Amino acid sequence: MTLKDLKLKFQKKQSSSTSSSVGELIKETASDEVEETEVTLTEEDEAFYGYNTFDDVPSTPTVTPKDSVDKYGYNTPTTSTFEDSDNKYGYNTYEEGVPPPPCTPNTPKMSRRSSLKGSSPTPRQFRRHSLTFSSNVVVATIIPTPELAKKKSLWFEDKDYEKMHKKIHLIAERAQEGEGHKYCTRGLENIIRGGSQIRKYAAWDAVLDEQEYQIQSGAEFYDEDALSRSYRVVCEESRAQAAMRALQDQKEAAEYLSEKPRRSRRSSIM
């Protein structure tokens, strides 16, 4: 309301009743102003937008679309639908005023270890190590690898094999003459004993003869046990000689080991 309208109303009131005071006129104009500025809306707008909630008259509840209720869960009851979870984890206990049950873990709690020095209940034990140096200095001279031997001496040539062959036969001849105790004849049995070559071929012939007999008898497969028996019969003499040599070697090795401490004792005394 403008000042001009206020003046017009004041003149009308003054002409109608001169006995009214200025204070009453101001109250009337204020009430008229409130009545003129009040905006009236429809009930649907008030319910949808929530206007006029300050009035004493209770307003209608807010209407929520059905799809929004189904989608977002509006206007759902306060009680939880998951009763098992509520009872297990203690939800919604604030509504009934009952405190949640105490936590009972399944696994035992591990005691915390502090990183401070000396806080561990079982201190680690360290082994003490000591290092000492010998006062005697020993220096050993080592020949360089290129100076150990010449390249020609590292490989056997034809003339070397010829020399070894001659030396072997010379030792075998001396052993047959009765001087074998001076030389080691191990591995030279086929040369010293003239019948060794004959015994070897006899063993071969025994195996071949047994195979031919099995073929002529119509056997589809070779009898390995029969072949082994034929070979064992022919090699009986060689097996006996090998057993005798093994026993002799055992005896000589025992004598050598028993004499070795004596020799070392003599050398230490000297």
Sequence and secondary structure as in RCSB ss.txt:
>XXXX:A:sequence
MTLKDLKLKFQKKQSSSTSSSVGELIKETASDEVEETEVTLTEEDEAFYGYNTFDDVPSTPTVTPKDSVDKYGYN
TPTTSTFEDSDNKYGYNTYEEGVPPPPCTPNTPKMSRRSSLKGSSPTPRQFRRHSLTFSSNVVVATIIPTPELAK
KKSLWFEDKDYEKMHKKIHLIAERAQEGEGHKYCTRGLENIIRGGSQIRKYAAWDAVLDEQEYQIQSGAEFYDED
ALSRSYRVVCEESRAQAAMRALQDQKEAAEYLSEKPRRSRRSSIM
>XXXX:A:secstr
  HHHHHHHHHHHHHH TTS HHHHHHHHHHHHHHHH     HHHHHHH TTTTSSS        HHHHHHH TT
  SS S HHHHHHHTTTHHHHT        SS        STT SSS            S         GGGTS 
TGGGS  HHHHHHHHHHHHHHHHHIIIIIGGGS  TT HHHHSTTHHHHHHHHHHHHHHHHHHHHHTT SS  HH
HHHHHHHHHTHHHHHHHHHHHHHHHHHHHHHHHHHHHHHHHHHH 
